[in-house]
Amino acid sequence: MRKLIKSRSELDLDQPNIEDYLPIASIPIPSQRLTLCDLLDISPTLTEAAGAIVDDTFTRCFKSNPPEPWNWNIYLFPIWCVGVAVRYFILFPARVLILTLGWIIFLSLYFPLHFCLNSHHKLRKTFEVGTDSILSLQFRNNSFTFRQTFVTAEVTSGIDLQFLCCIMDWGYKVFVANHTSMIDFIILEQMTAFAVIMQKHPGWVGLLQSTILEGVGCIWFNRSEAKDREIISRKLREHVVGADNNPLLIFPEGTCVNNQYTVMFKKGAFELGCTVCPIAIKYNKIFVDAFWNSRKQSFTTHLLQLMTSWAVVCDVWYMEPQTLKHGETAIDFAERVRDMISVRAGLKKVPWDGYLKYSRPSPKHIERKQQSFAESILERLKKE
């Protein structure tokens, strides 16, 4: 029986070779190894998708860059451990203690005087402006270190005293700056009590917005509400017209960017018909990355990250005020100011709308892409 049973290899040898009975021209020649270019040539849609993945400048604007490891060394690791102990067990408790004492003193003075001066509107407003500046000062003294530079057309570094006097006089109504974190407002608040345009936040930040910051004249909005744009536009115009109102601080990007790029500026701040003062903010990442990725962490977590670092170091440049030129649109004006801020702070410009961070592509746009891909595949099949 065993002799009758053949192995699989012997059976394969017994099978006829079909290629011996076919003409040579009909035998397909195996093609060379496919490359990525050959694969992308199948459809322009695939080429566009691959290009978007390789050169994804949009995602880079909102990506936190982790620090490069330097401590995994037998000589540096003990120093790093000592630094962690100092930051978490000495600096952080001291900052929390100072911040707590400051809040207790602030609240014990703010609310009693706020209600006592309810009938004296002008006096109460002056008091609220002063207390808000003190509140920002104690936040800054806990973990923030910054250097301010006033720049005019003639002066590229240092402080121009005449320009400093003009800025301190606050004859201008609108100030615009690039946006990295909510602490931008805290840092800039050291100069004067700005009325900031800000997204309405939940939790303790929202409580702070609706009570203490309300007295400065801040304007809140909600991105999910379509009607808020018209309301905010009307409030901005009313605020600029008011003689006694605090100067406006606007972050025209509309969202936090990682301080390496600048996204498109919204034109609302540049169509108010008034002078705009650009402010450039550049954070030094030697100690900590100050970028707040609101999609991944709360502001409380972000604040704890900053307070457990050695310091938050940044440069602030107040540049020459700009006005709308003859024949210039609000969009062109916004781009010109964005160019100034990008060059001064060393940031890269990208042609993206920051609000795309909070939205998905529309169904119509997806359907058009699907239709284009289907048509390219059908055309290729017809050719074959």
LUMMAR-436644 format. One record per residue (C-alpha): residue in three letters; y, z, x. Coordinates in steps of 0.1 Angstrom, whole numbers, plus 5000, padded with zeros to 4 digits. Example, Ala and Ser with C-alpha at 12.3 -4.5 7.8 and 13.67 -1.06 7.14 Angstrom:
Ala495550785123Ser498950715137
END
This chain:
Met500050005000Arg502450085028Lys502049745043Leu503049585010Ile506349775008Lys509149615028Ser512149795041Arg515649705027Ser516649525059Glu513549305057Leu514349215020Asp517849115030Leu516448885057Asp514248715031Gln517148635008Pro518548285013Asn521948235029Ile524148075002Glu526747965028Asp524147725043Tyr524147525010Leu527947515005Pro530447275022Ile532547425050Ala535847345032Ser534847565002Ile534147875023Pro537148105022Ile538548205055Pro539348585057Ser543048635059Gln544848845085Arg545549205080Leu548249255054Thr551549415065Leu554149605045Cys556349295044Asp553549095028Leu553049365002Leu556749384994Asp556949004990Ile554849034958Ser557949134938Pro561649184944Thr561349504924Leu558949654949Thr561349554977Glu564249724959Ala562150034953Ala561050054990Gly564650015001Ala565750294978Ile563050524993Val563850435029Asp567650455025Asp568050734999Thr571650835005Phe571850994971Thr569151264976Arg570551335011Cys573851454996Phe572151744977Lys569451835003Ser569652165023Asn568852105059Pro566652385073Pro567752515107Glu565852395137Pro563452665150Trp564552815183Asn562853155183Trp559153065187Asn559353145224Ile558053455242Tyr561453515256Leu563653445225Phe561353595199Pro562253965207Ile565953875205Trp565453705172Cys563654025158Val566554235170Gly568954005152Val566954015120Ala567054395121Val570754405127Arg571554155099Tyr569254315072Phe569454685080Ile572954725094Leu575254445083Phe573854385049Pro573854745037Ala577354795051Arg578554475032Val576954595000Leu578554935003Ile582054785010Leu581654544981Thr580454814957Leu583355044966Gly585754754963Trp584454664928Ile584755024916Ile588355054928Phe589154714913Leu587654774879Ser589155124877Leu592554964881Tyr592154634863Phe590954724829Pro593255024822Leu596354834833His595154514815Phe595054694782Cys598154904788Leu600254594796Asn598954404767Ser602454374751His604054274784His602653934790Lys604553834821Leu604054164838Arg600354154830Lys599953804843Thr601653904876Phe599254204879Glu596153994871Val597153734898Gly597554004924Thr594254174915Asp592353844916Ser593653784951Ile592454124961Leu589054064946Ser588753734966Leu589853924997Gln587154184995Phe584553904990Arg585753725021Asn585954045042Asn582254105035Ser580853795051Phe583353515054Thr585253405085Phe587553095083Arg590252925101Gln593052745083Thr594952445098Phe598052285082Val598251915090Thr601151675083Ala601651315092Glu603051405126Val600951705134Thr597251665138Ser596352015148Gly597952355148Ile600452485123Asp603652305113Leu606052585102Gln608152365080Phe605052235062Leu603652595059Cys606852705042Cys606552415017Ile602952495010Met603652865005Asp606452774982Trp603852614959Gly606152354945Tyr603052134941Lys600852164910Val597452004919Phe595252074950Val591951884955Ala589151974979Asn585651874987His583052104972Thr580052274989Ser579652614971Met581352844947Ile582653034977Asp585052744983Phe587252904955Ile586953244971Ile588153115005Leu591052914991Glu592153194968Gln593453374999Met596453155000Thr597553194963Ala596053254929Phe594752914920Ala593752814885Val590452644892Ile588552394871Met584952504870Gln581652474852Lys580952754828His578052974843Pro575753224826Gly575053574837Trp577453794856Val579353494870Gly580153384834Leu581253734825Leu583653724855Gln584953394844Ser585653494808Thr587353824817Ile588953854851Leu589553494860Glu590753404826Gly594153564834Val594753324863Gly594653034839Cys591252894850Ile589852614828Trp586052604821Phe583952314810Asn580352244801Arg578651924814Ser576351904785Glu579251884760Ala580551534756Lys583751654738Asp584651874768Arg586051584787Glu588851514762Ile589551884759Ile589751934796Ser591951634801Arg594451774775Lys594352124791Leu595051974825Arg598151794813Glu599452104795His598852314826Val600752084849Val603752064825Gly604052454824Ala606552584848Asp605152934852Asn601452824855Asn599552874887Pro598752564908Leu595552384899Leu592552374922Ile590252084914Phe586951984930Pro586951614920Glu583351554931Gly582251754901Thr579251914918Cys578252094951Val577451854980Asn575851965012Asn579051935034Gln577751625052Tyr578751365026Thr581451314999Val580451154966Met582850974942Phe585951164931Lys586551184894Lys589951024885Gly591051294861Ala592951484888Phe594751174900Glu596151044867Leu598251344858Gly601351184873Cys602051454899Thr601751514936Val598251584949Cys597651804980Pro594351734997Ile592352015012Ala589351955036Ile586752225041Lys584152205068Tyr581452475073Asn579952565106Lys576152575102Ile575652775134Phe575053095114Val574152985079Asp574152675057Ala576752745030Phe575552475007Trp574652604972Asn571852404957Ser572252514921Arg569152334910Lys566852554932Gln568652884935Ser570953114915Phe574353204928Thr573053564932Thr570353444956His572853224973Leu575253514978Leu572453734992Gln571653455017Leu575253445029Met575553825031Thr572353855052Ser573753605077Trp575853695107Ala578953525092Val580153225072Val582453025094Cys584552735081Asp587652535089Val590252465062Trp592752185065Tyr595852155042Met596951795045Glu600151615036Pro600751584999Gln600051244984Thr601551054954Leu600450754935Lys601750434952His603250134934Gly600449914920Glu597750164927Thr595350274901Ala594050634896Ile590650524910Asp592250374941Phe594350694945Ala591250904943Glu589450694969Arg592450714993Val592451094991Arg588751104995Asp589150895027Met591551145040Ile589351445034Ser586251265047Val587951175080Arg589551515085Ala586351705079Gly583951455095Leu582051375063Lys580251055054Lys581350865022Val578650744998Pro579250534966Trp577450774943Asp578550964911Gly577751334916Tyr576951374879Leu573751164884Lys572351484899Tyr572151624864Ser571051324845Arg568151084843Pro568250704842Ser568850574807Pro565850424788Lys567650084786His567950074824Ile564250164828Glu563249884803Arg565349624822Lys563649714854Gln560149704838Gln561049364822Ser562249224856Phe559049344873Ala556849184845Glu558648854848Ser558248844886Ile554448904883Leu554048634856Glu555948384876Arg553748454906Leu550548424885Lys551748084871Lys552247944906Glu548748044916
END
